[in-house]
Amino acid sequence: MSEQTISDRADKGPLIYRQSIWTRVTHWLWAICLFFLLLSGLQIFNAHPALYIGQQSGFEFDNAVLEIGAVNTDAGARGQTTVFGQTFDTTGVLGMSGPAERPQFTAFPGSVTIPSYRDLATGRVVHFFFGWVFVFTMFIWFLASFINGHIRRDIVPLGADIKAVPKDVADHARLRFHHGRSYGPLQKLSYFGVFFILFPLIVLTGLTMSPGINSIAPFLLDIFGGRQTARTIHFVVMLLLVGFFVIHIVMVLAAGPLNELRSMVTGWYRASPGTEARPGDKP
């Protein structure tokens, strides 16, 4: 073996087996589920494009926190979005979109809904199917990750992780990424928030909106302050998950997409130079 080859491998760091088969399979299943859940959820939202706080909505009082629709003006029809009483013109994006000769009067345009046309029944079927696949996948991930130590090792932040957050934030701001055997402080905090807060919240609020579940577990209505409040929380959590996905993709691209993708396909991850090699690692 040439000295150049040895030097190249030393500069790269060892290949470590970082992601188990359970983590990889559930990761891709979640990606598929969330894609269909988001687009079918927007189809369902279009059936009544408003969100409320409280047990109910009605004509005798105004408890809406978000309303998306179209209004007639002197300049013609315009898309309009009202958030906490503040109204914005969102023509072309929300409330009214599409070409001027054939405008589409829906809260979200058909390009981001499943189906692309108005069909609440199909949207609900798609949403509920992938919702239950999502719940089953979440159960498998929690069980497998508890058994193999993934939760303890990589997800739950410890005191040392909390103390290291400022340094990790500074490193990320300067695009200095450390590829180690376990997740960094910011990764642990973000994944803990997703797996232990956002995922359970979006599932429980979804169940709270179901009359069938209300008859079995009426306490959910009390916990979330009513079906309308649960629907609002469900929508907000969806926005937070979309935000997490965008940041996740940006970080993958910044940290080295080929290395990150390889770890989620094969399980093998190239560690940073200087990482101590262990039995089972590859050069």
C-alpha positions in Angstrom: 0.0 0.0 0.0 1.4 3.4 -1.0 2.2 6.2 1.5 -0.2 8.4 -0.5 -3.1 6.0 0.1 -2.4 5.7 3.8 -2.3 9.5 4.0 -5.6 9.9 2.2 -7.4 7.5 4.5 -6.0 9.3 7.6 -7.2 12.6 6.3 -10.7 11.3 5.8 -11.3 9.5 9.1 -12.8 6.0 9.4 -16.1 4.7 8.0 -18.3 4.0 11.0 -21.6 2.1 11.1 -23.8 4.9 12.4 -27.4 4.1 11.3 -29.2 0.8 12.0 -31.5 -0.8 9.5 -34.5 0.3 11.8 -33.4 3.9 11.7 -32.9 3.9 7.9 -36.2 2.2 7.0 -38.3 4.3 9.4 -36.6 7.5 8.1 -37.6 6.9 4.5 -41.1 5.7 5.5 -41.6 8.9 7.5 -40.4 11.0 4.5 -43.0 9.3 2.3 -45.8 9.5 4.9 -45.2 13.2 5.6 -45.2 14.1 1.9 -48.7 12.5 1.4 -49.9 13.7 4.8 -48.9 17.3 4.0 -50.5 17.5 0.5 -53.7 15.6 1.5 -53.9 17.7 4.6 -54.0 20.9 2.6 -56.8 19.4 0.5 -58.8 18.8 3.7 -58.0 22.3 4.9 -59.3 23.8 1.7 -62.7 22.4 2.5 -62.9 25.0 5.4 -59.9 27.3 5.2 -60.1 28.8 8.6 -58.6 28.0 12.1 -60.2 28.8 15.5 -59.3 28.7 19.2 -62.0 27.1 21.4 -64.6 24.4 21.5 -66.5 25.5 18.4 -66.9 28.1 15.7 -70.0 30.1 14.8 -71.6 33.2 13.4 -72.4 34.8 16.7 -68.8 35.2 17.8 -65.4 35.5 16.1 -62.7 33.2 17.4 -60.8 32.7 14.1 -57.0 33.1 14.2 -56.5 32.4 10.5 -58.8 32.8 7.4 -57.8 32.3 3.8 -60.2 33.1 0.9 -61.0 35.4 -1.9 -62.9 38.7 -1.9 -64.3 41.0 -4.5 -62.6 44.4 -4.8 -62.8 47.4 -7.2 -59.9 45.8 -9.0 -61.7 42.4 -9.2 -61.3 39.2 -7.2 -58.3 39.1 -4.9 -56.8 36.4 -2.6 -56.9 37.4 1.0 -55.4 36.0 4.2 -56.2 37.2 7.7 -54.0 36.3 10.6 -55.0 37.4 14.1 -57.1 40.2 12.6 -54.4 41.4 10.3 -55.4 41.1 6.6 -52.9 40.6 3.8 -53.3 40.4 0.0 -52.0 37.0 -1.0 -53.3 36.9 -4.6 -51.4 34.3 -6.7 -50.4 32.3 -3.6 -53.2 31.8 -1.1 -57.0 32.3 -1.6 -56.7 32.9 -5.4 -54.1 31.5 -7.7 -53.6 30.3 -11.3 -53.9 32.1 -14.6 -56.0 35.3 -14.8 -58.4 33.7 -17.4 -59.0 30.6 -15.2 -58.3 31.6 -11.6 -58.5 28.9 -8.9 -60.4 30.0 -5.8 -59.0 27.7 -3.1 -56.9 28.5 0.0 -54.0 26.5 -1.2 -53.5 26.0 -5.0 -54.0 22.5 -6.5 -50.2 22.3 -7.2 -49.7 21.5 -3.5 -52.7 19.3 -2.8 -53.6 15.7 -3.2 -55.7 15.4 -5.4 -54.8 18.5 -7.4 -58.6 19.2 -7.8 -61.3 19.6 -5.2 -62.0 16.2 -3.8 -62.3 16.1 0.0 -63.3 12.4 0.1 -60.1 11.3 -1.7 -58.0 13.6 0.4 -59.4 12.2 3.6 -58.8 8.6 2.4 -55.1 9.4 1.5 -54.6 11.3 4.7 -56.0 8.6 7.1 -54.1 5.8 5.3 -50.7 7.5 5.6 -51.6 8.7 9.0 -51.9 5.2 10.3 -48.8 4.1 8.5 -47.0 7.0 10.2 -48.3 5.9 13.6 -47.2 2.3 13.0 -43.7 3.5 11.8 -43.4 5.7 14.9 -44.2 2.8 17.2 -41.6 0.5 15.4 -38.9 3.3 15.6 -39.5 3.9 19.4 -39.4 0.2 20.2 -36.3 -0.5 18.1 -34.5 2.6 19.1 -35.1 1.9 22.8 -33.8 -1.6 22.5 -30.6 -0.8 20.4 -29.8 2.4 22.5 -30.3 4.9 19.7 -32.6 7.0 21.8 -30.3 7.0 24.8 -27.2 7.5 22.7 -28.3 9.9 20.0 -31.6 11.5 20.8 -32.0 12.4 24.5 -29.8 15.5 25.2 -27.6 15.3 28.4 -26.2 18.1 30.5 -23.0 18.1 28.6 -25.0 18.5 25.3 -26.8 21.5 26.7 -23.6 23.2 27.8 -22.1 22.6 24.4 -25.0 24.2 22.5 -23.4 27.7 22.2 -20.2 26.3 20.7 -22.2 24.1 18.4 -24.3 27.1 17.2 -21.1 29.0 16.5 -19.6 26.1 14.6 -22.8 25.7 12.5 -22.8 29.4 11.8 -19.2 29.1 10.4 -20.1 25.8 8.6 -17.7 23.8 10.7 -19.3 20.4 11.0 -18.0 17.6 13.2 -18.8 14.1 12.0 -18.7 11.9 15.0 -20.2 8.6 16.2 -23.2 10.2 17.8 -25.2 13.3 17.0 -24.1 16.8 18.0 -25.9 19.0 20.6 -28.1 20.8 18.1 -29.0 17.5 16.3 -30.0 15.9 19.6 -32.2 18.9 20.6 -33.9 19.1 17.2 -34.5 15.4 16.9 -35.7 15.2 20.5 -38.2 18.0 19.8 -39.4 16.2 16.7 -39.7 12.7 18.0 -40.9 13.5 21.5 -43.0 16.7 21.0 -44.0 17.4 17.4 -44.7 13.8 16.3 -46.9 12.9 19.4 -48.6 16.3 19.1 -49.6 15.9 15.5 -50.9 12.4 16.1 -52.9 13.3 19.2 -54.4 16.4 17.8 -55.3 14.4 14.7 -57.1 11.9 16.8 -58.8 14.6 18.8 -60.5 15.8 15.6 -62.1 12.4 15.1 -65.6 12.0 16.5 -65.0 8.2 16.8 -61.9 8.7 18.9 -63.8 11.4 21.0 -66.3 8.7 22.1 -63.4 6.4 23.2 -61.1 9.1 24.6 -63.2 12.2 25.4 -60.3 13.5 27.7 -58.4 14.5 24.5 -60.9 17.3 23.9 -60.2 18.6 27.4 -56.5 18.3 27.0 -56.4 20.3 23.8 -59.2 22.7 24.5 -61.7 21.4 22.0 -61.8 20.1 18.5 -61.2 23.5 16.9 -58.2 24.3 19.0 -56.8 20.8 18.3 -57.2 21.5 14.5 -55.3 24.8 15.0 -52.5 23.1 16.9 -52.4 20.3 14.2 -51.9 23.0 11.5 -49.2 24.8 13.5 -47.3 21.6 14.2 -47.5 20.8 10.4 -45.8 24.2 9.7 -43.1 23.4 12.3 -42.4 20.1 10.7 -42.2 21.7 7.3 -39.7 24.2 8.7 -37.7 21.3 10.3 -37.6 19.5 6.9 -36.3 22.6 5.1 -33.5 23.2 7.7 -32.8 19.4 7.7 -32.2 19.5 3.9 -30.1 22.6 4.1 -27.9 21.0 6.8 -27.5 17.8 4.8 -26.3 19.8 1.8 -24.0 21.9 3.9 -22.5 19.0 5.8 -21.8 16.8 2.8 -24.8 15.3 1.0 -23.1 12.2 -0.3 -21.8 11.2 3.2 -25.2 11.9 4.8 -27.1 10.1 2.1 -24.8 7.1 2.3 -25.4 6.8 6.0 -29.2 6.7 5.5 -28.9 4.2 2.7 -26.1 1.8 3.8 -25.7 2.8 7.4 -22.0 3.7 6.9 -20.8 7.2 7.7 -17.4 8.9 7.1 -16.3 10.4 10.4 -14.1 13.5 10.8 -10.3 13.2 10.7 -8.9 12.3 14.0 -11.8 10.1 15.1 -10.5 7.0 16.8 -11.0 3.9 14.8 -12.7 1.0 16.6 -13.1 -2.7 15.7 -15.7 -3.0 12.9 -14.8 0.3 11.3 -13.7 0.5 7.7 -10.7 2.6 6.5 
